[in-house]
Amino acid sequence: MPGVLAPILPLRLALFLSLLLPVLPAHASCSDAAAPGVNWRRCIQDGQDLSGADLSGSTLRDTSFARGQLKGVRLNGADAANARFTSADLQGADLTGAVLRGAEFTRARLVGAKLVRADLRGARLFRADLTEADLTGAMISGADLSTATLDGARWVDGEKLCAAGSVGTCQ
């Protein structure tokens, strides 16, 4: 009897593994081209020029974009929790509805950026330039806006425009 079952066991194992493979999670490829829905989780994109790229709906958790050129980038609905944008240029970027919890924006340039309904809870925006940025509906609980420039920014209530000279708080 053992001689009869011996050829069947490898076939059953192969069948089981072939059914299991589609269930396993896909791994990020940090070299994938910038595109909507790209999975760049835990990637290093430091210093990259992604100006005008569409990364809407992408997974960018724990990814570093330090010193990157991200002018006009579209991050609508992207999951960039704990991502690092230190000293990055995000002028005119659209981060509408992006998850940016715990993200690092120290010295980032967010001039004219659209942060409408963005989740910035616990984000660090120390010395960030948010001049004329739109923060309508943004969640900023626990965010560090210390010394952030807020001149002309639209505040979270969607009505108040921050006065010239607003640093750290909207006046």
C-alpha positions in Angstrom: 0.0 0.0 0.0 2.8 2.5 0.7 4.2 2.0 -2.7 0.8 3.0 -4.3 0.4 6.2 -2.3 3.9 7.5 -2.8 3.3 9.1 -6.3 -0.1 10.6 -5.2 1.4 12.6 -2.2 3.6 14.9 -4.3 0.7 15.6 -6.6 -1.6 16.5 -3.7 1.1 18.8 -2.3 1.6 20.5 -5.6 -2.1 21.0 -6.0 -2.4 22.5 -2.5 0.5 24.9 -3.1 -1.0 26.0 -6.4 -4.2 26.9 -4.6 -2.4 28.7 -1.9 -0.2 30.9 -4.0 -2.9 33.4 -5.2 -3.7 34.1 -1.5 -0.1 35.1 -0.6 0.5 38.9 -0.4 2.2 40.6 -3.3 5.5 42.2 -2.5 6.4 45.8 -3.3 8.9 46.4 -6.0 10.6 49.7 -5.3 11.8 49.8 -8.9 8.2 49.8 -10.3 7.3 52.9 -12.3 5.4 55.7 -10.6 1.7 55.0 -11.3 -1.7 55.1 -9.6 -1.9 52.2 -7.1 1.8 51.4 -7.1 3.0 49.5 -4.0 6.1 51.2 -2.7 5.8 50.1 0.9 9.1 50.5 2.8 10.9 51.8 -0.2 13.6 54.4 -0.4 12.9 57.1 -3.1 15.2 59.8 -1.6 16.1 62.5 -4.0 13.9 61.2 -6.8 12.2 63.6 -9.2 8.6 62.6 -9.2 7.2 66.0 -10.3 3.7 65.7 -11.7 3.6 61.9 -11.1 0.2 60.3 -10.3 0.5 58.1 -7.3 -3.2 58.2 -6.4 -4.4 55.3 -4.3 -0.8 54.0 -3.8 0.6 52.2 -0.8 3.6 54.3 0.4 3.7 53.4 4.1 7.1 53.8 5.7 8.6 55.0 2.4 11.2 57.8 2.3 11.0 60.6 -0.2 13.6 62.8 1.6 14.9 65.7 -0.5 12.7 64.6 -3.4 11.1 66.7 -6.1 7.4 66.1 -5.9 6.0 69.3 -7.4 2.4 68.8 -8.5 2.5 65.1 -7.5 -1.0 63.5 -7.0 -1.3 61.5 -3.9 -5.1 61.4 -3.7 -6.2 58.7 -1.3 -2.7 57.3 -1.0 -1.7 55.5 2.2 1.6 57.2 3.2 1.4 56.6 6.9 4.8 57.1 8.5 6.4 58.1 5.2 9.3 60.6 5.3 9.1 63.8 3.2 12.0 65.6 5.0 13.1 68.6 3.0 11.0 67.4 0.0 9.4 69.9 -2.5 5.7 69.2 -2.7 4.7 72.6 -4.1 1.2 72.3 -5.6 0.9 68.7 -4.7 -2.6 67.1 -4.3 -2.8 65.0 -1.1 -6.6 65.0 -1.0 -7.8 62.3 1.3 -4.3 60.9 1.8 -3.5 58.9 5.0 -0.4 60.7 6.3 -0.6 59.6 10.0 2.9 60.0 11.6 4.4 61.2 8.4 7.6 63.3 8.6 7.4 66.7 6.7 10.2 68.5 8.6 11.4 71.4 6.3 9.1 70.2 3.5 7.8 72.8 1.0 4.0 72.4 0.7 3.3 75.8 -0.8 -0.1 75.7 -2.4 -0.5 72.0 -1.6 -4.0 70.6 -1.3 -4.4 68.6 2.0 -8.2 68.5 1.9 -9.5 65.8 4.2 -5.9 64.5 4.7 -5.2 62.4 7.8 -2.2 64.3 9.4 -2.7 63.0 12.9 0.6 62.7 14.6 2.5 64.1 11.5 5.6 66.2 12.0 5.5 69.5 10.1 8.3 71.2 11.9 9.5 74.2 9.9 7.4 73.1 6.9 6.2 75.8 4.5 2.4 75.5 4.2 2.0 78.9 2.5 -1.4 79.0 0.7 -2.0 75.3 1.4 -5.6 74.1 1.7 -6.2 72.2 4.9 -10.0 72.0 4.7 -11.2 69.1 6.7 -7.7 67.8 7.5 -7.3 65.8 10.7 -4.4 67.5 12.5 -4.9 66.1 16.0 -1.4 65.6 17.5 0.4 67.0 14.5 3.5 69.1 15.2 3.1 72.4 13.4 5.9 74.0 15.4 7.4 76.8 13.4 5.4 75.8 10.3 4.7 78.7 8.0 0.9 79.1 7.5 0.7 82.4 5.6 -2.5 82.4 3.5 -3.3 78.8 4.3 -7.0 77.8 4.3 -7.5 76.3 7.8 -9.2 73.0 8.6 -12.7 74.6 9.0 -12.5 75.5 5.3 -13.3 79.2 6.0 -10.5 80.8 7.9 -7.5 82.0 5.9 -4.3 82.2 8.1 -2.9 85.8 8.3 0.5 86.7 7.0 3.1 85.9 9.6 1.2 82.9 10.9 3.8 80.5 12.3 2.9 77.4 14.2 -0.8 78.4 14.5 -3.3 79.9 12.2 -4.0 83.5 13.1 
